């Protein structure tokens, strides 16, 4: 029985997807739930698993093609077995190759025609292109049909030579991935459509550090997860958002939407770009719940397993540039949200406390906000609320 392989149902916010790379070729045996192809959307890379055991009979769309929700991209013959490879007669110097003739070029550097899709091999042969000289933008650096077409038009560079010519100034032009292009679009949308302003403060994290040191080991034994700094900030933000609901609001045309819940987006850096998975109903979560959810999202992001549902929504965002050593920055609001909290690196600095100069673990924090709906007073008081809770963490434990 022939089984259709379709593009998963895409949410309304995602109109189409691009085929990033096929992991199987026509004629290959496939197993149920085995990943067949990666689809790249504006937000995530989706894996399309095989629905049955059988043989991949037909691939209808190649790498680089744009596809739409529930579109048929392949056919599987259920229960069939892959045909055994036929023995090829020993080649002679005058024998013509059985497949499409590879272009005559320099020796391959590991990106030969055998790694190309059928459409890619056709383009390479027609344009007499050596794939080893093309910079691949596909999965694991593989050369796609698009790369070959761009290279043929002069838009894709040759791979850097092993021994560059003295005095050479090499450059490489690589098309943006869909995710990076979408990030760029949203950043420009934020810049051009929001009256954005940033306020700063600093936090003495001595009490948080003390709590983590005294209770961290017991916390990990009890909950099976490490007590980090993020859960303190997430919990403090949730409590502050309850008291300053305008910071948790979003703009829809001329309307302001007040959310009676705190769905906090956590900015996570991946190889493909920044993504913001959402912790839902944070107001109902404890420290262990928050830490576990963040750890789960971090693993999914590393493994490329984040789903579109993981990234949808969010009423407020927290980003932590401190993990990369950032001392101070102005984070950009993620529309349609109205505010974002920026964390930074912890530095031991000299401060005055009770008339004495002491060393304390200090962090600069920032809130960028949409000044169309949030007044400076609300933004500053929100940041002060965060500061007070972190400097007195027992407050957030008691909901104060």
C-alpha positions in Angstrom: 0.0 0.0 0.0 1.3 3.4 -0.9 1.4 5.9 2.0 1.6 9.6 1.5 4.2 11.6 3.6 2.8 15.1 4.2 4.1 18.4 5.6 2.9 18.7 9.2 0.0 21.1 9.9 1.7 24.5 10.3 0.2 27.2 12.7 -1.4 30.3 11.3 1.7 32.3 12.1 3.9 30.1 9.7 2.7 30.2 6.1 5.2 27.7 4.6 8.4 25.8 5.1 11.6 25.0 3.2 13.0 21.5 2.7 16.4 21.7 4.4 17.7 18.2 3.7 16.5 14.6 3.1 18.0 11.9 5.2 16.8 9.2 2.8 16.8 8.8 -0.9 14.3 7.1 -3.2 14.6 3.3 -2.9 15.9 3.3 0.7 14.3 1.2 3.3 12.7 3.2 6.1 11.4 2.4 9.6 8.4 3.8 11.4 9.2 7.0 13.2 12.6 7.3 11.5 13.3 10.9 10.5 13.0 11.3 6.7 13.5 15.0 6.1 14.1 18.3 7.9 11.8 21.2 7.2 13.0 24.7 8.1 10.4 27.3 9.1 10.8 30.9 10.2 11.1 29.7 13.8 12.2 26.0 14.1 13.5 23.0 12.1 10.8 20.3 12.0 11.5 16.7 11.6 9.1 14.6 9.5 9.1 10.9 10.6 8.1 7.9 8.5 4.5 6.9 9.4 5.2 3.2 8.5 7.9 0.6 7.8 8.6 0.2 4.1 10.5 1.7 1.2 10.7 5.4 0.2 9.2 5.0 -3.3 9.2 8.6 -4.4 10.5 12.0 -3.3 8.3 14.8 -4.8 10.1 17.9 -3.5 13.9 18.3 -3.2 16.1 20.3 -0.8 15.5 24.0 -1.2 11.9 23.7 -2.3 9.1 25.6 -0.5 6.3 23.5 0.7 3.0 24.1 2.5 0.9 22.7 5.3 -0.3 19.1 4.5 1.4 19.1 1.1 2.5 15.6 -0.1 6.3 15.5 -0.2 7.0 11.8 -0.6 5.4 8.3 -1.1 6.3 5.2 0.9 5.4 1.7 -0.1 4.3 0.1 3.1 5.8 -3.3 4.0 8.1 -3.4 1.0 11.8 -4.2 1.2 14.6 -2.3 -0.5 15.8 -3.9 -3.7 19.3 -5.4 -3.4 22.0 -3.4 -5.2 22.9 -4.8 -8.6 26.5 -5.9 -9.2 28.2 -3.4 -11.5 30.6 -4.7 -14.2 34.2 -3.7 -13.7 34.7 -0.3 -15.2 37.2 0.3 -18.0 38.8 3.5 -19.1 36.3 3.7 -22.0 33.2 2.8 -20.1 30.6 5.5 -19.6 29.3 6.0 -16.1 25.9 4.5 -15.4 24.7 7.7 -13.6 24.8 11.3 -14.5 28.3 12.2 -15.4 30.1 14.2 -12.7 31.6 17.5 -13.8 35.3 17.6 -14.5 37.0 19.5 -11.8 39.6 19.5 -9.1 39.7 16.5 -6.6 36.8 16.4 -4.2 37.2 17.7 -0.7 34.5 15.5 0.8 31.5 17.1 -0.9 31.1 14.9 -4.0 28.1 14.2 -6.1 27.2 11.2 -4.0 26.1 13.5 -1.2 23.8 15.6 -3.5 20.1 15.1 -4.0 19.1 14.0 -7.5 18.1 17.5 -8.4 21.5 18.7 -7.1 23.4 16.2 -9.2 21.4 17.3 -12.3 22.3 21.0 -11.7 26.0 20.1 -11.1 26.1 18.2 -14.3 24.3 20.7 -16.4 26.3 23.7 -15.1 29.6 21.7 -15.0 30.0 22.6 -11.3 32.4 20.8 -8.9 30.4 20.5 -5.6 33.6 20.4 -3.6 34.1 24.1 -4.5 30.7 25.2 -3.3 30.0 26.4 0.2 27.1 24.3 1.5 24.3 25.8 3.6 22.4 22.5 4.2 22.5 20.3 7.3 26.1 19.5 8.4 27.4 21.8 5.6 25.9 19.7 2.8 25.6 21.4 -0.6 21.9 21.9 -1.7 20.4 22.5 -5.1 20.0 26.2 -4.1 23.7 26.4 -3.4 24.6 25.0 -6.8 22.1 27.3 -8.6 23.5 30.4 -6.8 27.1 29.3 -7.5 26.2 29.0 -11.2 24.9 32.5 -11.1 28.0 33.8 -9.4 26.2 34.3 -6.1 27.7 31.4 -4.1 31.4 31.3 -3.3 34.0 28.6 -3.9 35.2 26.8 -0.8 38.4 28.4 0.6 41.5 27.0 -0.9 43.8 24.9 1.3 46.7 27.2 0.6 45.4 30.8 -0.1 47.3 33.0 -2.4 49.6 35.3 -0.5 47.9 38.7 -0.1 44.5 37.2 -0.8 41.5 38.7 1.0 39.0 35.8 1.0 35.3 36.4 1.4 32.3 34.1 1.7 28.7 35.0 0.8 26.1 32.7 2.5 22.4 33.1 2.2 20.5 33.7 5.5 18.6 30.8 6.9 14.9 31.3 7.1 15.2 31.5 10.9 18.0 34.2 10.7 15.9 36.1 8.1 12.9 36.0 10.4 14.9 37.2 13.4 16.2 40.1 11.3 12.7 41.0 10.2 11.3 40.9 13.7 14.2 43.0 15.0 13.5 45.7 12.4 9.7 45.4 13.2 10.5 46.1 16.8 12.8 49.0 16.0 10.4 50.6 13.6 7.1 50.1 15.3 7.8 50.4 19.0 8.7 53.6 21.0 11.4 51.7 22.9 13.2 52.9 25.9 15.5 51.1 28.4 16.0 51.7 32.1 18.7 50.2 34.3 19.4 49.2 37.8 21.8 47.0 39.7 21.2 44.1 42.1 23.2 42.8 45.0 22.9 39.0 44.6 24.6 38.1 47.9 21.4 36.7 49.5 20.7 34.6 46.4 24.2 33.3 46.3 24.0 32.5 50.0 20.7 30.6 49.5 22.0 28.6 46.6 25.1 27.7 48.6 23.2 26.7 51.7 20.3 24.9 50.1 21.5 24.0 46.6 22.7 20.5 47.5 19.5 19.6 49.3 17.4 21.2 46.5 19.1 19.0 43.9 18.7 15.8 46.0 15.0 16.6 46.6 14.1 17.7 43.0 16.8 16.1 40.9 17.7 19.5 39.3 20.3 22.1 40.1 19.1 25.4 41.6 20.3 28.1 39.2 19.9 31.9 39.0 17.3 31.9 36.3 14.5 30.5 38.6 15.0 33.4 41.0 14.7 35.9 38.1 11.7 34.2 36.6 9.9 33.9 39.9 10.7 37.5 40.8 9.4 38.7 37.3 6.2 36.7 37.7 5.5 38.3 41.1 6.4 41.8 39.8 4.1 41.3 36.7 1.2 40.6 39.1 1.7 44.0 40.7 2.5 45.8 37.4 0.0 44.3 34.9 0.7 46.9 32.3 4.2 45.5 31.9 2.6 42.1 31.1 0.3 43.6 28.5 0.5 43.6 24.7 -0.6 46.0 22.0 -3.2 45.0 19.3 -3.9 48.0 17.1 -5.3 50.7 19.3 -6.1 48.2 22.0 -4.1 47.2 25.0 -4.6 43.5 26.0 -4.1 42.8 29.7 -3.1 39.1 30.4 -4.3 37.6 33.6 -1.5 35.0 33.5 2.3 35.1 33.2 3.7 33.2 30.2 7.4 34.1 30.3 9.5 33.6 27.2 13.1 32.6 27.9 15.7 33.6 25.3 17.8 30.6 24.3 20.8 30.8 21.9 21.2 28.0 19.4 23.5 27.4 16.4 20.7 28.6 14.1 19.9 31.8 16.1 18.0 33.0 19.1 14.7 31.3 20.0 12.3 32.1 22.9 10.5 29.0 24.3 7.6 29.9 26.6 7.2 28.9 30.3 3.4 28.9 30.7 1.5 29.9 33.8 4.7 30.8 35.7 2.5 32.2 38.5 1.6 28.6 39.4 5.2 27.2 39.2 7.7 26.6 42.0 11.4 26.9 41.7 11.9 23.3 40.9 9.2 23.5 38.1 10.9 26.5 36.6 14.4 24.9 36.7 13.2 21.7 35.1 11.2 23.4 32.4 14.3 25.6 31.5 16.6 22.5 31.4 14.1 20.7 29.2 13.9 23.6 26.8 17.7 24.0 26.7 18.1 20.3 25.8 15.4 20.5 23.1 17.0 23.6 21.7 20.5 21.9 21.5 19.0 18.8 19.9 16.9 20.8 17.5 13.7 19.4 19.0 11.8 22.6 19.8 8.3 22.6 18.4 6.3 25.5 17.1 4.0 25.2 20.1 7.0 25.7 22.4 7.6 29.1 20.8 4.0 30.4 20.5 2.7 33.1 22.7 4.5 34.6 25.7 3.5 37.8 27.5 7.0 38.9 28.7 10.6 37.9 27.9 13.8 37.3 30.0 17.2 37.2 28.3 20.5 36.4 30.0 23.4 37.9 28.2 25.5 37.3 31.3 26.1 33.7 30.2 28.3 35.1 27.5 30.0 37.7 29.7 27.8 40.8 28.8 28.2 43.5 31.5 25.4 45.8 30.2 23.1 45.8 27.2 19.7 47.2 25.9 17.6 44.1 25.0 15.1 44.5 22.2 11.3 44.0 22.9 9.8 40.9 21.3 6.5 42.1 19.7 3.6 42.0 20.4 5.0 41.9 24.0 5.6 45.3 25.7 8.7 44.6 27.7 11.8 42.5 28.2 14.1 42.0 31.2 17.8 41.7 30.5 20.2 39.9 32.9 23.9 40.4 32.8 27.1 38.9 34.1 27.7 38.8 37.9 30.8 40.8 38.9 32.2 41.2 42.4 32.4 45.0 43.0 33.0 47.4 45.9 29.8 48.8 47.3 28.9 50.8 50.4 26.6 49.0 52.9 25.8 50.5 56.3 28.7 52.9 55.9 31.2 50.2 55.1 32.9 49.4 51.8 32.4 45.7 51.1 32.7 43.4 48.1 29.4 42.1 46.7 28.3 40.0 43.7 26.6 42.7 41.6 24.6 42.4 38.4 23.3 45.2 36.2 19.7 44.5 35.0 17.7 46.3 32.3 14.2 46.6 31.2 13.4 47.7 27.6 9.8 48.6 27.2 7.2 50.0 24.7 6.7 53.6 25.8 3.4 53.8 24.0 1.8 51.8 26.7 4.2 51.7 29.6 5.2 54.9 31.4 8.7 55.3 32.7 7.3 55.2 36.3 5.8 51.8 35.8 9.0 50.4 34.1 11.3 51.8 36.8 9.1 50.6 39.7 8.9 47.1 38.0 12.7 47.0 37.9 12.9 48.2 41.6 10.5 45.4 42.5 12.8 42.8 40.8 15.7 44.3 42.7 14.0 44.2 46.1 12.9 40.6 45.7 16.3 39.4 44.6 18.0 41.2 47.5 15.5 39.7 49.9 14.6 36.4 48.3 12.4 35.4 51.2 9.9 38.0 49.8 9.2 36.0 46.6 8.9 32.8 48.6 6.1 34.5 50.7 4.6 36.2 47.7 5.5 39.7 49.0 
